[in-house]
């Protein structure tokens, strides 16, 4: 299950900063745990992404359109914003 697609030229810096996806991922893991469902969440980086910013962004949009990941803002009309309400 692919939850998020994002482009950056500096993944280490981007992921260390504030990012909504980190909160979504944490809440998703907690929800699965509360339901007693096994999970193995992981983060992966594509190391052969284009170095050119426009090409990376084009690739990002193609992947978002193909996979429709629920944590991307482009798919919120389909999925709504996941895991943002406190329970």
C-alpha positions in Angstrom: 0.0 0.0 0.0 1.6 3.3 -1.1 0.5 6.1 1.2 2.5 9.1 -0.1 4.6 10.3 -3.0 6.8 13.4 -2.8 9.7 14.9 -4.7 12.8 16.6 -3.3 16.4 17.1 -4.1 17.3 16.7 -0.4 15.3 13.9 1.2 17.3 14.0 4.4 16.5 17.6 5.1 12.9 17.5 4.0 12.1 14.5 6.1 13.8 16.0 9.2 11.6 19.1 9.0 7.9 19.6 9.6 5.8 17.5 7.2 2.1 16.5 7.5 2.9 13.1 6.2 4.9 12.2 9.3 1.9 12.9 11.5 -0.4 11.0 9.1 2.0 8.0 9.2 2.2 8.0 13.0 -1.6 8.3 13.4 -2.1 5.5 10.8 0.2 3.2 12.7 -1.6 4.0 16.0 -5.0 3.3 14.3 -3.8 -0.1 13.0 -2.4 -0.9 16.5 -5.7 0.0 18.2 -7.5 -2.3 15.9 -5.1 -5.1 16.5 -4.0 -5.2 12.9 -0.4 -6.1 12.1 1.6 -3.5 10.3 5.1 -2.9 8.9 5.3 0.8 8.0 8.4 1.9 6.2 9.8 4.9 4.2 11.5 4.4 0.9 13.5 6.9 -1.2 14.0 6.5 -5.0 17.7 7.2 -5.4 17.6 7.3 -9.2 15.0 10.1 -9.5 16.0 12.8 -12.0 18.2 15.6 -10.6 16.4 18.2 -12.7 13.6 19.7 -10.5 11.0 19.9 -13.3 11.6 16.3 -14.3 11.3 15.2 -10.7 8.0 17.1 -10.2 6.7 15.6 -13.5 7.6 12.2 -12.2 6.0 12.9 -8.9 2.7 13.9 -10.5 2.7 10.9 -12.8 3.2 8.6 -9.8 0.5 10.4 -7.8 -2.0 10.1 -10.7 -1.1 6.4 -11.1 -1.2 5.3 -7.5 -3.6 7.8 -5.9 -1.9 7.8 -2.5 -4.2 8.9 0.3 -1.6 11.2 2.0 -1.0 13.4 -1.0 -3.1 16.7 -1.2 -3.8 16.0 -4.9 -6.0 13.0 -3.9 -7.9 14.6 -1.0 -11.1 14.9 -3.0 -11.0 11.1 -3.4 -9.9 10.2 0.1 -10.5 13.3 2.3 -7.7 14.2 4.7 -6.8 11.0 6.6 -6.1 10.7 10.3 -6.4 14.3 11.3 -9.2 14.2 13.8 -8.5 13.4 17.4 -10.4 10.4 18.7 
